[in-house]
Amino acid sequence: CARARKQGTKSMLVQGRDRGDGGVIRVGFTCSKKVGNAVARHRAKRRLREAARLVLPVHGRAGWDYVLIGRRDVTVARDFAEMRADLERALERAHA
């Protein structure tokens, strides 16, 4: 959504928006063809999904929608621990 708060990190772009209903956390993932061929896009999405699975239950907020957008070359190659830290920092900034 255009009104979502956007936070860029080295490994991804994170968009977050408060729905205002206090419900469950919803999350989506996207990687354009700029990320690479189908194999690279699927690998990037798998890494984004795993990072979200580990980080959002702790750092996400109920009633928020998040979209994680993969970046060219970086999402696939970045160290996974750094990728998780990037997501944590992006969520802190989005909630501020």
C-alpha positions as CSV (number, residue, x, y, z in Angstrom):
1,C,0.0,0.0,0.0
2,A,1.2,3.5,-0.8
3,R,0.6,4.6,2.8
4,A,2.8,1.9,4.3
5,R,6.0,2.9,6.1
6,K,9.1,1.9,4.1
7,Q,12.4,1.0,5.6
8,G,15.3,0.0,3.4
9,T,18.1,-2.2,4.6
10,K,21.1,-3.7,2.8
11,S,19.4,-7.0,2.2
12,M,15.7,-6.0,1.7
13,L,13.1,-3.3,1.7
14,V,10.4,-3.7,4.4
15,Q,7.0,-2.1,4.2
16,G,4.8,-2.0,7.3
17,R,1.3,-0.7,7.9
18,D,-0.9,-0.8,11.0
19,R,-4.4,-2.1,10.1
20,G,-5.7,-0.8,13.4
21,D,-7.6,-4.0,14.3
22,G,-5.0,-5.6,16.7
23,G,-5.4,-8.9,14.8
24,V,-2.8,-11.3,13.6
25,I,0.5,-10.3,11.9
26,R,0.2,-10.7,8.1
27,V,3.3,-10.9,5.9
28,G,3.9,-11.0,2.2
29,F,7.1,-11.5,0.1
30,T,8.0,-10.4,-3.3
31,C,11.1,-10.5,-5.6
32,S,11.0,-8.9,-9.0
33,K,12.9,-10.2,-12.0
34,K,15.6,-7.7,-11.1
35,V,16.6,-10.2,-8.3
36,G,17.6,-12.7,-11.0
37,N,16.2,-15.8,-12.7
38,A,13.5,-18.0,-11.2
39,V,16.0,-20.0,-9.1
40,A,17.5,-16.8,-7.6
41,R,14.0,-15.3,-6.9
42,H,12.8,-18.5,-5.2
43,R,16.0,-18.7,-3.1
44,A,15.6,-15.1,-2.1
45,K,12.0,-15.6,-1.1
46,R,12.8,-18.7,0.9
47,R,15.5,-16.7,2.8
48,L,13.0,-13.8,3.4
49,R,10.3,-16.3,4.6
50,E,12.7,-17.9,7.1
51,A,14.0,-14.5,8.4
52,A,10.3,-13.4,8.9
53,R,9.4,-16.7,10.6
54,L,12.2,-16.1,13.2
55,V,12.0,-12.3,13.7
56,L,8.3,-11.3,13.3
57,P,6.9,-13.3,16.3
58,V,9.4,-11.3,18.6
59,H,9.7,-7.9,16.9
60,G,6.5,-7.7,14.8
61,R,3.3,-6.0,16.1
62,A,-0.2,-7.5,16.2
63,G,-2.5,-5.9,13.6
64,W,0.3,-5.0,11.2
65,D,0.8,-6.0,7.6
66,Y,4.4,-6.4,6.4
67,V,5.8,-6.8,2.9
68,L,9.4,-8.0,2.5
69,I,10.9,-7.1,-0.9
70,G,14.1,-8.8,-2.1
71,R,17.0,-6.8,-3.5
72,R,19.1,-7.6,-6.5
73,D,22.1,-9.8,-5.8
74,V,22.1,-9.0,-2.1
75,T,19.1,-10.9,-0.7
76,V,20.5,-14.2,-2.0
77,A,24.1,-13.6,-1.0
78,R,24.0,-11.8,2.3
79,D,24.9,-13.7,5.5
80,F,21.7,-14.9,7.1
81,A,22.5,-13.6,10.6
82,E,23.1,-10.1,9.1
83,M,19.8,-10.5,7.2
84,R,17.9,-11.2,10.4
85,A,19.6,-8.2,12.1
86,D,18.6,-6.0,9.1
87,L,15.0,-7.1,9.5
88,E,15.0,-6.4,13.2
89,R,16.4,-2.9,12.6
90,A,13.9,-2.2,9.9
91,L,11.0,-3.2,12.1
92,E,12.2,-1.0,15.0
93,R,12.4,2.0,12.6
94,A,9.0,1.2,11.1
95,H,7.4,1.1,14.5
96,A,9.1,4.3,15.8
